[in-house]
Every structure is written in C-alpha cells, then in structure tokens.
Amino acid sequence: MLCPYPTACEYDAFRRTGEHTCGRVKCPYRIHTRRILAGQIKQLAALESRTERQEAYLDRLKAQYAELLESG
C-alpha cells in the first residue's frame, strides 16, 4: 500500500524495499491515503485532454483506491 507520509512515517518500508509502502499489514493512516488518492484522481480527471501516460497513471490510482476501499 502507498505510504501517505513517505520518509516521515515510522512504518515506511523504503529502506527495505526501495518503495514508499507501508511496512504493516494494515496501515494505521490509510484514511489519509484514500484522501490523497482521491485528490490526485480528481485533479487528473478534471483535465480535458490527458496524455496516454496520464491516462495510465489515472488507471493505476483508481486501482489503488479500489484496493484501499476493499481492504477496509
């Protein structure tokens, strides 16, 4: 799961994995992650003409958001 507070969170697994992901099974700050993802999705969705790269990124963000909703 994406870390909402990269480098500031005590559970950020960047040192072990090289990616800013949560080192716990369930992130204690997942509500913040949902808000951050929702804001990024809203910002990209508001663009009238998106590039292919932006479309792919938007799809990834939506998938991450759906995963967060399913995990509770």
Secondary structure, DSSP 8 states (H G I E B T S, - for coil): -B-SSTTTSTTB-HHHHSS-BBSSSS-TTHHHHHHHHHHHHHHHHT-SS--HHHHHHHHHHHHHHHHHHHH-
